[in-house]
Every structure is written in structure tokens, then in C-alpha cells.
Amino acid sequence: MSLLIPSPPDLDACWLRAAHHLGAVADPAAPPGPGSGGHTRSGPVTTDGGEAGWLRVWCAPRARGAVWEGPALAAHLLDERVPRPALLAEAAWDGEDDGRWAVQAHLYERLSSPPLSPGPVPHRLPDLDERWWDGLAEAVDAIRAVPPHPERGVVDQAYVNRIPDILPEFAGEDLAVEHWETAHGDLHWANLTAAPLRIIDWEGWGTAPAGFDAALLYTYSLPVPEAARRVRAEFSGLLDTPAGRLAQLAVAAEVVQAAPYDASAADLEPHLRRHLRSLR
């Protein structure tokens, strides 16, 4: 039995509607582009105050849930130690495409530099100074210090318990998570910028096993040994612990599970399999 999922609405029209509602002016020379999954549009605008902005619009069948609320909650709960683009305004409406879709728009300050990688896995270790690495370590610590939100989760105990179903070589392990903390949840190279450091994409943040962000960044660095060495050196205090090992297993399970349908995960999997031998 197949499940029929309706096609998303005209997101270019939704993007223009959001820009008009928020008083932003689109750049005719730089129209909005699609994001992964076909449910987003993003592009540069000028705000009604003359600032360089970035407008992102996305659609979902229902106007609620953790992803829907993520950016606004992050803007409210995270302090200045977590560098991220400022959320300037937001808007939402439902009823698109005969009521089958809800649409949400976020207007951010525009980044002064692009992400460090077009995809989660870098092609090389970016040229980053010590101040950048210190800032990233401080940001990760500040995220971890945010009290876990009871309604937001990145990975839960039920998923961790299923790790042997995905990675059978770890059957019989004690998989009880003793410490939970707040995580960005998708801390890879496509969600980081330099000059200055910014962490982007706050839709999915929430509670995860301790060390999850460090584990994810390390995992996505594995194909570039120099990058992996640097990340491991920077976050050894999180990774080289029993909790950090468990966080790495959780990330590994996610990657292996996604590999059949996600190109980045498929490319990463052989490198990850080699790393997993060191975790046994």
C-alpha cells in the first residue's frame, strides 16, 4: 500500500508573499533557491530597515511541532556565547494548496560569509584560526549548558536502544544514557561559517546524549583525516569518555540508517565503518 503525499505548494509564490508581509525587498538578480527535500526556499532580501537579510520559507502539513518552533525558541533560550544569525522576524499561515499545507517564514540577518562546506562533509580542513576553534568550543559548551527542553528531542533512549538493530556488532552493550544535554543536533560543516563563526540551522535542536554535537562533527570529518584529527583534539574531553563513545554510536546509527537514501551519508559510511572498529 503506497502513501500519497501531496506535492508542496508554490514555494516561490509563498516566498514572495512572506517578503511582502515582512516588509522585505527581494533582489531581482538573486532569486530564492530550493533547499533539500523540496520543501524550502531561501534567498537574499533587504529589510524594511535597509539591512541585508536572508528569508527562508518552508512548508509542512501541520503548523506545529519541534521543527516548526525551533528557530524562535533558540533565539529566546540561547545567549550571546552561541554565535548565530539573528532572527529578525517571522510569519506563518496555513491553508495553502486547498488547506493541505502550512507555511512558515523566518527573516534572518544575512551571513557575511558562506558555510564552510556546501555539504555536511568537507572536502578539506578549512583554514581556521585558534580564535575560531576557541569560539566553537565555547559555543558547544554554552549549548550544552541550556537546560534540556522537555518537548524537544534529537535522539531519545528508545532510539539508542535500537543501535544494535542498525549496528549488530554492538549487541549486548550497556546502552543506558546516564547524562542528557541540549544539542544543536546537526552540527556539521555545512552549518558552520567562518569570518565570523556562525552556527546556522536551528530547526531541530533539542535533547541528546552528552557529547552528541562533538560526536556528529567528528563523524562528518572522518573522510578528511586532518579535519578529524583537529576536531578530536578540540573535543577530546567529550569524545574520549564512555558518554562520548555512546554519542558516537548514536550518530553512527543515524548515518548508517540514512545511507540508503542520503548521498552524504552513503559517502560517509565506509569511513565510519572503519572508525567503528576502534569503538568496539
N, C-alpha and C positions, 0 to 999 in steps of 0.2 A: 504494500500500500504506500503510495507516494503522498507526501505532504506538499500541498500547493502553497507557496509563499508568494504573496503579491509583489509585483515589481515596485520599487520605490517611486515616490513622486518625482516631478521635475525639479531636481535639486538646484539647477541653475536659476530657475524662477524663484525658488524658495530663498536662495542666497540673495538675490536682488531685493526680494521683499524684506528680508531681515536687514539688509543695508539701509533701505529706505526707512524702516521703522526705527532703527537705532541712530538715524541721522548721519550715516557714514556715506562717503562718496567712493564708488568703485573706480579703479584705474582701468580705463579702456584698453591700455596696452598690456595689461596683465590680468586676463580673466581668471576666475576661480578654477581650480583644478580638482579632480576627484582624488579621494583617498582610498585606502584599501577596503575591500568589501563592497564598494559601490554605493555606500550609504552616507557619504560625506562630500562636502565641497568646501574648499578653503581658498582664500586669496587676499591680496592686499587692499586696504581701503585707507581713506583719510577720514579721521573722526570729525565730528562737528566742532571740535576744539582745535582742529588743524594738526592733530598728532598722527603719526604713522601708525596705523592699526592693522590687525590681521583678523579677518572674520571667518569663523568656522561654523558651518551648518551641518547638522546631521539629522537623520530620521530614525524612528523606532516605532514599533507597533503600539507601544504604550508609553504615556508620558510620566513614567515613574521608574524607580529602581536605582541601584547603586551607581551605575554608569551615568544615568541622567543627572544625578545630584552631585557627582564627583567634583567637577571644577569649582562650583560655588562653595562647597564645604571645604575644599583645600584652601581656597582663598581666605576663608574665615578662620581656619584652625591652624594653619602653618604660619610661622613667624618669618622675620627677615633673614634668618640664617639659612633658609631654603630658597635659593635664587630661582625665580620662575617668572615667566611673563605675567604682568599684572592683568587681571580680569577687569576690563573697563565697564562692560555692560553685558547683559544677556536678555534673551527674549525666547518665548516658546508659544506654540499654538498647536492645536490639533484640528482634525477634520480634513486634512489633505487627502486627495485621491479618494473621495467618497467616504471619508472618515476612517480609512484603513491605516493612516499614518499620523503620528505626531512629529513635530519638527522643533528642534532646539537650536538656538544660535548663541555663540559666545564671541564677543569682541574683545580681543587682547591687544596689548601693546605689541608692536611689530618687533621681532628679533633683529638685532643688529648684525648677527652672523648666522649662517645656516647650521643645521645639525651637523655633527661631526662625521656622520656617515649617512648615505641615502637609505641604508637598511640596517637592521639590528646588528649585523656582523661587520666590523670594519675591514677595509682592505689592507690597512696598515695601522700601526700605532700612531695616532695623531701627535703632532708636535705640541706638547702641553707643558707649561712650566710648573714649578713646585707650588706656586700660589694657586693654580687651578686645582691641583690634586688635593691641596690642603682644604680648599673650598668645598670640593666634592665630599671629602671625608667629614667635614663639619656638617654639610647638608644631610648626609646619610644619618649621622648621629642625631641631628635635630628631628628628622622624620621619625626615627626610632623612639624618640622621647615623647611623641604625641600619644596620649592615652588611646588604646585601641577603641575604635568605634564599634558599638555593639551590632550595628546593622550593615557593616561593610567588611567584606572578606575577600582576600586574594586567593588564599589556599586555606582550607579547613582540615580538621583532624580526619574527617571521613575521606578526603582525597589522599592525605598522607598514608592512611591505612591501605589504600589501593595501590601503593607504589609497587609491591611485589607482583601485582597483576600486569603491570607495564614493564617492570624490570625484575624478572623472576629470579635473577641471581642474588637478589637481596631478600628473598623469602626467609622468614624466621627471625628477622631483625626486630629489635625493640624500636617501634616507630612512634612511641608516645612523645608528643611535643610538650616539653616542660615549660617553655617560655614563648609567649606570643608577643608580637610588637607590630607597630604600624610600619607599612612599607609602601613605597611608590608602586611596586608591583610589576613594572615594566621598564626597569632601569637598564636600558641598553644604549648603544652608541647613536642610534637614530633619535633618541630622546634627550641628547645632551648637546650643548653648544659650547663654543669657546669664545673668548674675547667679547663679552664676558661669559662666564659659566652661567648657563640657564638649564633647568630641568623642565621639560615640557611633557604634555600628555598626562593630565591628572584625572582622567575619567575613571580609571579602575583602581585607584589606591584603596588600601584597607589593611586588615589584619592578616599577618602571615607568620610562619615560623621565624624565630630570631635569625637574623643574618640573611634574610631572603634577597634583599636588594643587592648585597655584595655578591651573593651566590649567582644571581642572574647575570650581573655584569661580567663576572669572571667566566661564566659558562659561554656567553656570547663573544668572549675574547679568545677562546681556545684556538680557533683557526689561525690566529696571529700570535705566535709564541711570545714575541716581545710585549704585546699588549697584555697577554695573560699573566706574564711574569710581573708586570708593573701593577696590575690590579690585585694580584695575590699579595704582593709586598705591601700595598697600601692597606689592604683589608685583612691581613693575616690574623689580627686579633678576633675577627668574626668568623673567618673561614676555617681556621685551624683549631676548631673546638668540636665537641660532639654535636652541639646545636648547629654549627656551621656545616658540618658534614650532612646532617639531616636536611638542612635547607638546600644543599646542593643536590641531594637525591630528589627532593620535591621539584626543583627546577628541571632536573634531568627527565623526570617522568613527564612533565609538561611538554618538553621538546620532543621526546620520542613519540608521545601520543599525537603531537601535531604534525610530525614529519610526513605522513602520507598525503597531506593536503596543503602544507605550507612550505614554500620553496626555501625560505630561510632556515627553517627547522630541518628540512631534508639535507641541506648543505652542511649544517652544523652537526648532524647526528654522527657521522664517522669520527669526528674529533672528540665528541662527547663520549662515545663508546670507549675510546682509548683512555679517556680520563676516568671513566667509571671503574676501570680495573684498579686504579690507585685508591679507590674508596672502599674496596672490599675488605 
